[in-house]
Amino acid sequence: MDLPGPIHDFLLVFLGSGLILGGLGVVLLTNPIYSAFSLGLVFVCISLFYIPSNSHFVAAAQLLIYVGAINVLIIFAVMFMNGSEYYKDFNLWTVGDGVLR
């Protein structure tokens, strides 16, 4: 895909910021459901990084395998866990779920 220079740069900055924000969401969010959805955002941004480099098959495989299978499996596993233990001592200043414990 031949994109003009400014559009290509904007796309890379947009996807890079999505990766950084999604990675911070995985680490900083205390709710595991929100953390899993943030991981899905990271997987989507990684797969979209392959499109400007003309690797469309790798982008589609990344989207199908990681977002479509792995992230859904993680979300189902988190939803089957007992969710009440995450809200017992909810502290607004907690960084991650078990980093400070």
C-alpha positions, 0 to 999 in steps of 0.5 A: 500500500503506497501511502503519501508520507504524512498519511503514513506517518499519521497512521504510524503515530495513531497505531503507536499511541493505540499500542501504548494506551492499550498496554497501559490499560492492560497493566493499570486497569484493576478490572480484569474484563477491562484489562482483557478488552485493552489487550484486544486493542493491543492485538488489533493495533499490532495487526494493523501495523502489518497493513502499511508494509503490504503484509495483508495475510499476516495482518488477517492471520494476526486478527483472526488468531489473536483477536478472534481466538486468544482474546476471546478465550481470555475473556471467557476465562476471566468471566468464569472466575469469581469476580467478587474478590476484585472489589473487596478492597478497591483502592483508586490508587492501585497500580495493577491488580497485584503489583503492590501486594 
